[in-house]
Amino acid sequence: MYLQIPYGNFKYFINQLEVILNNIYKASTYVIMCGDFNIKHFEESTRNNQLQSLFASFRLSSTVTFPTRIATHSSTH
């Protein structure tokens, strides 16, 4: 299943992701979600908190624990 944020509307993305997870989630089912969420997972932010809260409500967690984009003077997760 593919979900794209139209015009960067994060609220729409979170709502649609929740709809999808509600449709596919069962306590006995394994869910693996892959994607680039364009959120800095290791910084406090409203978007990060919303995504992590949604993940937690479905017993999901992020597995990225290292920078995924490294430049000469910065790195992002």
Helices and strands as residue ranges (DSSP letters): G 6-8, H 10-24, H 46-57, E 69-70, E 75-76
